[in-house]
Amino acid sequence: MNIIDKHPISEIGYHFIEAQYLPKGKNEYHLRDKQRNSNKVFFQLTHKQIEQLIANNNNSDNWQNILVTKKFKPELIKNNNFFGLIRIGDLSALYHEFHSFKMAEGIYNSTIISSDIGNHVCIDNVDYLSHYIIDDDVMIANVNEMATTEKAKFGNGILKDGEIDEKQRMGIEVSNENGGRKIIPYDGMLAGDAFMWSKYRDDLLLLEKFKQLTEKKFDKQRGYYGKIGCRTVIKNCRIIKDTIIGTDAYIKGANKLKNLTINSDAERKSQIGEGCELVNGIIGFGCRIFYGVKAVRFIAASHSQLKYGARLINSYLGNNSTISCCEVLNSLIFPAHEQHHNNSFLCASTIMGQSNIAAGATIGSNHNSRSADGEILAGRGFWPGLCVSLKHKSKFASFSMIAKGDYMSELNIPVPFSLISNDVPKDRLVIMPAYWFMYNMYALARNAWKSEDRDQRQHKVQHLEFDYLAPDTINEMLDSIHLFNTLLPNENGEAEIKGWENSKRKIILTKVPQAKKTFSEMIKLHACLQILKHINIHKTESFYALVKQLKFKSVRSSWLNIGGQMILADEMGKLKKNIKSDKIKSWDDVHRFYETQGGNYEEDKTTHALSALMELLQLKSKDFTPSFFKSLLKESVIIKKWMTENIEISRAKDYSSNFRKMMYENDEEMNQVIGKLDENSFIKEQKTAFGIWEKKINTLIKKWKI
């Protein structure tokens, strides 16, 4: 049997409740005003106001502890119980309406304890409202419990005064089920922060500094109030506890919201819908979470979505991502992630952005492993197909596509843009490098366009890279070319490789000559794209001016994907050193580092692209002549034309295959269902872009007389 403390009914009032949460007297006013930043002037109730409140069936343990503004209207307060210090703002005989939901201003049929109520607020049928600051124009109806406790942390991984045991600190066990990569969440944590904290586990001083930076963001004082921002609407919810909610949010039908920060504002409205149970989390601006979602120990970065029964536990979900129906545990997910299917499962994984997890995929399960400390690490563009089962530990290069099948052994695939598949009859693993370029160009190009187009962030602290040609993929392709040069493909272009799967079966690379040629063309095209972007930015007037501006480095630089942002490895080394030496004093300083690197990115990327080109062709800076540059420009047109044609060809398969057309009686029916190929807006845009590109190249060659 549970033991329940019992107290005299009189103690439910001000003295008992305030003793739990805050020092008595002026300190309480100070803390509330510190939180709400308000200049409102309050007055004690007049005898006439008290009489009217009593006549309206209101009760208070002490009417002197209810403070109001001059425009307070007691006739709009009915059938309530008040305990502790309560401040109430202006009221008018008006009603508010939101999505056809109407409420009269005032407080009705509720129990209010030690709270501040802003101007023109509508509250009705709130069974228990304790220790909240409610801003202006808020609507709250039909809530069972809405309370804040003395040690409320609002989803942040901090300790309050008197808490000395680290076990009391809330963490998120990303990337690994045994907690070995646990991070400490805070409101405003970016994917780059989470990745660094999870990655550099051997640097104990750095980890301690991360903890200090987090603790410095927050006051250890107990007794902070929950807050509801202006114009937020809350209705038909059961429990909202230790939660801060921003402005303009919409919360309806939630079962339980506990220990949360829900960021929202007029431009980036967050929404939480029916049946959701969210505990110990940070929710970014513009998020939408609805229809039975369960999330525990999590961060959902801005403009991400959780819906239709999704489960997100011990995980970080990056910006502009969607998880629907499925289960995600112990994972760190970079921005632009898509996972929509009820029977997909993602666990103990670091997924580095622009990813798409198909139905039936089981990624990172330890069902076929001996322990819970395995991991999956996948570069950008990770696309495991239908019913893919992977064994951790496994590692994949950027833009890996995995064909349907059970992969019973650990994998380490370093070649990007590959199709990975099981050849069951021959019992071998088959990897086709450059598959995306040769056979899936439409999806590759559209994915890059879609990821950038859907980036809704208004404050882009991290410069996210969505282009499939970037320093990370260029380095992977160049390393792959060096590998291809050591192989001896047979007449079918196949070569056997060792060490990419932890098994005794054969591992075959297919189309090696074609992949080498394609990767070489992509490196050339990328260099040309970057040089032309440089010319446009710097208004370069001649080839010789260009040569003076470009930086020719003999050694290709290393880059890291830090939460979706490409950053030079050397610069990351400096950042870590500066954090440990206290030159970096706050997370804001870390975020300014991201912004600085973003500002330098185009120049650094151009230098890297040029170094990769020189390494590929085994040239030195003196070999970068007008004739060489002209040939590079002309070759880029050929490559770009081939890619544009491949975008249409890969999409045209949906219109030419008999097995795809068999669903339709005729072409007219097909066109009505999936649209005409020649009216595809994306393909038309790509053709237009190529025309502009070709014209720009020809104009430059003519203008510069090269």
Secondary structure, DSSP 8 states (H G I E B T S, - for coil): --------GGGGSHHHHHHHHS-STHHHHHHHHHHH------EE--HHHHHHHHHTT-EES-GGGEEE-TT--GGGEES-EEES-EEE----S-EEEETTEEEESEEES-EEES-EE-TT-EEEEES-EESEEE-TT-EEEEEEEEE--TT--TT-----TT---GGGS--B--S-TTSTT-B---TT--HHHHHHHHH-TT-HHHHHHHHHHHHHTS---S---EEE-TT-EEEEEEEEEEEEE-TT-EEES-SEEEEEEE---SSS--EE-TT-EEEEEEE-TT-EEESS-EEEEEEE-TT-EEETT-EEEEEEE-TT-EEESSEEEEEEE-SS-EE--TT-EEEEEEE-SS-EE-TT-EES--TTSSSS---EEE-SS-EE-TTEEE-SSEEE-TT-EE-SEEE-S-BEE--SS-EEEEETTTTEEEEETTHHHHH-HHHHHHHHHHHHHT---SS--S-----SSSHHHHHHHHHHHHHHTT----TTS-EEE-SSBSSSSEEEE-SHHHHHHHHHHHHHHHHHHHHHHHHHHHT--SHHHHHHHS---SS---EEEETTEEEEHHHHHHHHHHHHTTSS-SHHHHHHHHHHHHHHHHHHHHHHHHHHHHHHHT--GGG--HHHHHHHHHHHHHHHHHHHHHHHHHHHHHHH-HHHHTTSSSHHHHHHHH--GGG-HHHHHHHHHHHHHHHHHHHHHHHHT-
